[in-house]
Amino acid sequence: MQAQSAEKRVVVSATPAALAAHVADRFLTRLRARTGNGRIAHIALTGGSMGGAVLSATRDDPRAASIDWSLVHFWWGDERFVPADDADRNSLQSRQALLDHIPVPPENVHEVAGPETGLTLDESAAAYAAELSRFGTDENPWPAFAVCFLGVGPDGHIASLFPDREEVTVTDAAVLPVRNSPKPPPERVTLTRPVLNSSKRVWLVLTGADKASALGLALAGASYTSVPVAGARGRKRTIFFVDEAAAAEVSPDLIDPSY
């Protein structure tokens, strides 16, 4: 039963706007289930236009006011190593879309340190790993995310794990510095596959025809070294939330009409 529940499934919405609203609905449902009995929820966020759209839709949903945000901790699957007020920062986008609009305690928002803090890229990655370890479990020196959001690039990258680069194969570290990223900005900090895949639920959100090939390869079991998204898997659920354009190459038997 556990293996069955962890299978990769695809949920299709007609448009990006409908997709953002649907993912926000599922997100608030999970948060209510998790925090309703006093349990802490660790959430890993992503950047990109859909990452921001989902958080904006979450903010606008009336049920957001009923969440005990003091029980929710926010992290990021990756971050661009630029100043905190730089438009390229994933955390700035997340703050503008949601975090600055909800009563989440400041200490529950765990940002990657930027260069304005005086830390180098390597020091920033080490500091983020140390912060993760403060909330580690018996199994791992990092929290088990209740939900880990991931965007997917047309090349199949997730977080800042890019195809055919050494970062995607690392299993003995929680956080890595990334240099010479094939997508700007060149310096980044990323979580590794073991951290992402220890999440209870991995939710991949992607739209557009340019993502259809990466989605098809991921579902077909491509090598994660050349298609990193193929290696993304939650312990309980692995869901691809996509629009109709991205779903062009998806087999109908993989589409879940009920989730």
Buried (B, 14 or more C-beta within 10 A) or exposed (E): EEEEEBEBBBBBBEEBEBBBBBBBBBBBEBBBEBBEEEEBBBBBBBBBBBBBBBBBBBBBBEEBEEBBBEBBBBBBBBBBBBEBEBEBBBBBBBBBBBBEBBEBEEEBBBBBBBBEBEBBBEEBBBBBBEBBBEBEEEEBBBBBBBBBBBBBBEBBBBBBBBBEBEBBBBEEBBBBBBEEBBEEEEBBBBBBBBBBBBBBBBBBBBBBBEBBBBBBBBBEEBEBBEBBBBBBBBBEBBBBBBBBBBBEBBEEEBBBEEE
